[in-house]
Amino acid sequence: MEKLLALFQDATQSGLRDIATALDRFSQGVADELANAKPRAIAAADDDAQLPLDVALFDSAPTVAVPKHAEFAPLLEVGHRFLMTAEGVFVEVRRPWLHVIQQMAKHNETGPRPPYGLIMPKIELAFGRLGVALPFVQAFAEEAQSALPNEHAAWIVWDNDKQELAYKAIHVSSASPGAITFERPELQPHESLAIDLHSHGAAPAFFSAQDDSDDAGEVKISAVLGGLGDGGTPSVAFRLCVLGIVIPLKVPASAVFKVAEPA
């Protein structure tokens, strides 16, 4: 009986090993098939030695068609992609605090149109509305007053763990009435820059050529405060920066600065 049991156990273990090996081969085969079948609309020969470089670029920022009949599935992971629609080309960007879809280019009115669907532009903030950040902006305005006559800067970051905004002071390397340099704070994995604040001292709030250069390629809300100091006329300028696209945001100066009521 013991010999029979031993033979049975040996046969069972051998069978299980064979099944496990077969499953591993099957799983690898399925993975290979899926990898080979993954659609990448790249106009290049499959045996081109440089194609893997283009595949990597495509995967980092793919172009997808917006469905005409099926339901549109939004981008869920952090990153961006390009959307081809019947109207033109859109860009879709996802950050922990932001989901935005904006048109980049329109198709020619008389030219051929792709047989795809339509998409509506959108700006969706994880914190709901920009007004939630105003207490932090007001606190920064007081700091900027104290930093006069020099410019000042700070960040408002999104804490994805706590699902809330947080004020982050930054180390200013040098500051003058017309310029400022600072070290970008090292953020934790659950933190991301949401609002980049800086002041123009007594000068009006506007986005300078240097601001345009600093904001290029970034995904953030950029804000400038100006007209600070006694006798100045407080002013603000806000915009959403999306990889080179600039979307003005309307924020009244009275929402940031305490304006004395007329007698």
C-alpha positions as CSV (number, residue, x, y, z in Angstrom):
1,M,0.0,0.0,0.0
2,E,2.8,2.4,0.9
3,K,4.4,1.8,-2.5
4,L,1.1,2.5,-4.3
5,L,0.7,5.7,-2.3
6,A,4.2,6.8,-3.2
7,L,3.6,6.1,-6.9
8,F,0.4,8.0,-6.8
9,Q,2.0,11.1,-5.1
10,D,4.9,11.0,-7.6
11,A,2.5,10.9,-10.5
12,T,0.3,13.6,-9.0
13,Q,3.3,16.0,-8.5
14,S,4.6,15.3,-12.0
15,G,1.2,16.0,-13.4
16,L,0.9,19.3,-11.5
17,R,4.4,20.4,-12.7
18,D,3.4,19.6,-16.3
19,I,0.2,21.6,-15.9
20,A,2.1,24.6,-14.3
21,T,4.6,24.5,-17.2
22,A,1.8,24.4,-19.7
23,L,0.0,27.4,-18.1
24,D,3.3,29.4,-18.0
25,R,3.8,28.8,-21.7
26,F,0.1,29.6,-22.5
27,S,0.3,32.9,-20.5
28,Q,3.5,33.9,-22.2
29,G,2.0,33.0,-25.6
30,V,-1.0,35.2,-24.9
31,A,1.1,38.0,-23.7
32,D,3.2,37.8,-26.8
33,E,0.1,37.8,-29.0
34,L,-1.3,40.8,-27.3
35,A,2.0,42.7,-27.6
36,N,2.2,41.9,-31.3
37,A,-1.5,42.8,-31.8
38,K,-1.3,46.1,-29.9
39,P,-2.4,48.7,-32.4
40,R,0.2,51.5,-33.0
41,A,-0.6,53.7,-36.0
42,I,2.9,54.4,-37.1
43,A,3.7,54.7,-40.8
44,A,6.8,52.6,-40.8
45,A,7.9,49.1,-41.9
46,D,7.7,46.5,-39.1
47,D,11.3,45.5,-39.7
48,D,12.7,49.0,-39.5
49,A,15.5,49.0,-37.0
50,Q,14.5,52.5,-35.7
51,L,10.8,51.6,-35.2
52,P,11.2,50.7,-31.4
53,L,12.2,54.3,-30.8
54,D,9.0,55.6,-32.5
55,V,7.0,52.9,-30.6
56,A,8.4,54.3,-27.3
57,L,7.4,57.8,-28.3
58,F,4.0,56.8,-29.4
59,D,3.3,54.9,-26.2
60,S,4.4,58.0,-24.1
61,A,1.9,60.2,-25.9
62,P,-0.4,58.2,-28.2
63,T,-2.9,59.4,-30.7
64,V,-6.4,57.8,-30.5
65,A,-9.6,58.2,-32.4
66,V,-12.7,59.6,-30.6
67,P,-15.5,57.0,-31.2
68,K,-18.5,58.1,-33.2
69,H,-20.9,55.4,-31.9
70,A,-19.3,53.9,-28.8
71,E,-18.9,55.8,-25.5
72,F,-15.7,57.9,-25.1
73,A,-13.4,56.4,-22.4
74,P,-11.4,59.2,-20.8
75,L,-7.7,59.0,-19.9
76,L,-7.4,57.7,-16.4
77,E,-3.6,57.6,-15.8
78,V,-1.3,60.6,-15.4
79,G,0.0,61.6,-18.8
80,H,-1.4,63.0,-22.0
81,R,-2.6,61.8,-25.4
82,F,-3.9,63.3,-28.6
83,L,-7.5,62.9,-29.7
84,M,-8.4,62.8,-33.4
85,T,-12.0,63.9,-33.9
86,A,-14.3,64.9,-36.8
87,E,-13.6,68.6,-35.9
88,G,-9.9,68.6,-35.4
89,V,-7.1,67.5,-33.1
90,F,-7.5,67.8,-29.3
91,V,-5.1,67.1,-26.4
92,E,-6.2,65.3,-23.3
93,V,-4.1,65.7,-20.1
94,R,-4.5,64.0,-16.8
95,R,-2.8,65.0,-13.5
96,P,-3.8,64.0,-10.0
97,W,-5.5,67.4,-9.6
98,L,-6.6,68.0,-13.2
99,H,-8.4,66.5,-16.2
100,V,-8.4,68.8,-19.3
101,I,-9.4,68.4,-22.9
102,Q,-8.6,71.3,-25.3
103,Q,-8.6,71.7,-29.0
104,M,-5.2,72.2,-30.7
105,A,-6.2,72.5,-34.4
106,K,-9.2,72.5,-36.6
107,H,-9.6,70.6,-39.8
108,N,-9.8,72.5,-43.1
109,E,-13.4,73.5,-43.8
110,T,-13.3,72.2,-47.4
111,G,-10.9,69.3,-46.9
112,P,-11.6,65.7,-45.9
113,R,-12.7,64.9,-42.4
114,P,-11.9,61.8,-40.5
115,P,-15.0,59.6,-39.8
116,Y,-14.6,59.9,-36.1
117,G,-16.8,61.4,-33.3
118,L,-16.9,64.7,-31.5
119,I,-15.6,65.7,-28.1
120,M,-16.3,68.7,-25.8
121,P,-13.5,70.7,-24.3
122,K,-13.4,70.5,-20.5
123,I,-11.4,71.6,-17.4
124,E,-12.0,69.6,-14.3
125,L,-10.3,70.3,-11.0
126,A,-10.0,67.7,-8.3
127,F,-10.6,70.4,-5.7
128,G,-13.8,71.5,-7.5
129,R,-13.2,75.2,-8.2
130,L,-10.4,77.7,-8.0
131,G,-12.1,79.6,-5.2
132,V,-10.9,76.8,-2.8
133,A,-7.4,78.0,-3.3
134,L,-8.1,81.7,-2.5
135,P,-7.2,81.5,1.2
136,F,-3.7,80.3,0.2
137,V,-3.4,83.0,-2.4
138,Q,-4.5,85.6,0.2
139,A,-1.8,84.3,2.6
140,F,0.7,84.6,-0.2
141,A,-0.4,88.2,-0.9
142,E,0.5,89.1,2.7
143,E,3.9,87.5,2.3
144,A,4.5,89.3,-1.0
145,Q,3.7,92.6,0.8
146,S,6.3,91.8,3.4
147,A,8.9,91.0,0.7
148,L,8.6,94.4,-1.0
149,P,10.2,96.0,-2.9
150,N,11.3,92.6,-4.2
151,E,9.3,89.9,-6.0
152,H,8.2,86.8,-4.0
153,A,7.1,83.2,-4.9
154,A,5.4,80.2,-3.5
155,W,3.6,77.0,-4.5
156,I,0.2,75.5,-3.8
157,V,0.4,71.7,-4.2
158,W,-2.2,69.0,-4.5
159,D,-1.9,66.3,-1.8
160,N,-3.4,63.2,-3.5
161,D,-3.4,61.2,-0.2
162,K,-5.4,63.8,1.7
163,Q,-7.3,65.0,-1.4
164,E,-6.6,68.6,-0.6
165,L,-4.5,71.6,-1.5
166,A,-1.5,72.6,0.7
167,Y,0.7,75.7,0.8
168,K,4.4,75.2,0.2
169,A,7.0,77.8,0.9
170,I,10.0,77.7,-1.5
171,H,13.6,78.7,-1.0
172,V,14.3,82.0,-2.9
173,S,17.8,82.1,-4.2
174,S,17.7,85.8,-5.2
175,A,15.0,88.4,-5.6
176,S,14.8,92.0,-6.8
177,P,12.0,94.4,-7.8
178,G,12.1,93.0,-11.3
179,A,13.2,89.3,-11.1
180,I,13.2,86.2,-8.8
181,T,15.0,82.9,-8.9
182,F,14.2,80.0,-6.6
183,E,14.8,76.3,-6.0
184,R,12.0,74.0,-7.1
185,P,10.7,72.2,-4.0
186,E,11.2,68.4,-3.9
187,L,7.7,67.0,-3.8
188,Q,6.7,63.7,-2.3
189,P,5.2,61.0,-4.7
190,H,1.7,62.0,-3.5
191,E,2.2,65.7,-4.1
192,S,2.0,67.6,-7.4
193,L,2.3,71.3,-8.3
194,A,-1.1,72.8,-8.9
195,I,-0.6,76.6,-8.6
196,D,2.6,78.5,-9.2
197,L,2.5,81.9,-7.4
198,H,4.8,84.9,-7.8
199,S,4.5,88.6,-7.3
200,H,5.6,91.6,-9.4
201,G,6.1,93.9,-6.4
202,A,4.7,97.4,-7.1
203,A,4.4,96.7,-10.8
204,P,1.1,95.5,-12.3
205,A,0.3,91.8,-12.6
206,F,1.0,90.4,-16.0
207,F,2.8,87.5,-17.6
208,S,6.2,88.5,-18.9
209,A,8.3,86.9,-21.6
210,Q,10.3,85.2,-18.8
211,D,7.0,83.9,-17.3
212,D,6.0,82.6,-20.8
213,S,9.4,80.8,-21.0
214,D,9.1,79.4,-17.5
215,D,5.6,78.1,-18.1
216,A,6.2,76.5,-21.5
217,G,5.7,72.7,-21.3
218,E,4.3,72.8,-17.8
219,V,0.9,71.7,-16.5
220,K,-0.2,74.0,-13.8
221,I,-2.1,77.2,-12.8
222,S,0.2,80.2,-13.0
223,A,-0.7,83.3,-11.0
224,V,0.9,86.7,-10.7
225,L,0.1,89.4,-8.1
226,G,1.0,93.0,-8.6
227,G,0.3,96.6,-7.6
228,L,1.5,95.9,-4.1
229,G,2.5,98.5,-1.5
230,D,1.0,101.7,-0.3
231,G,-0.8,103.7,-3.0
232,G,-0.7,100.8,-5.5
233,T,-3.6,99.4,-7.3
234,P,-3.7,95.6,-6.6
235,S,-4.0,93.4,-9.6
236,V,-3.9,89.7,-10.4
237,A,-3.4,87.5,-13.5
238,F,-4.3,83.8,-13.6
239,R,-3.9,81.3,-16.4
240,L,-4.0,77.5,-16.8
241,C,-0.9,76.2,-18.6
242,V,-1.3,72.9,-20.5
243,L,1.8,71.8,-22.3
244,G,2.1,75.1,-24.2
245,I,-1.6,75.9,-24.4
246,V,-2.5,78.9,-22.2
247,I,-6.1,79.4,-20.9
248,P,-6.8,82.7,-19.2
249,L,-8.7,82.3,-15.9
250,K,-10.9,85.2,-14.6
251,V,-10.1,86.0,-11.0
252,P,-11.0,89.5,-9.7
253,A,-8.3,91.3,-7.6
254,S,-11.0,91.9,-4.9
255,A,-11.1,88.1,-4.3
256,V,-7.5,88.2,-3.3
257,F,-6.9,91.6,-1.7
258,K,-9.0,93.2,1.0
259,V,-10.5,96.2,-0.6
260,A,-11.7,99.0,1.8
261,E,-15.4,99.7,1.4
262,P,-16.3,103.3,0.5
263,A,-17.4,105.4,3.4
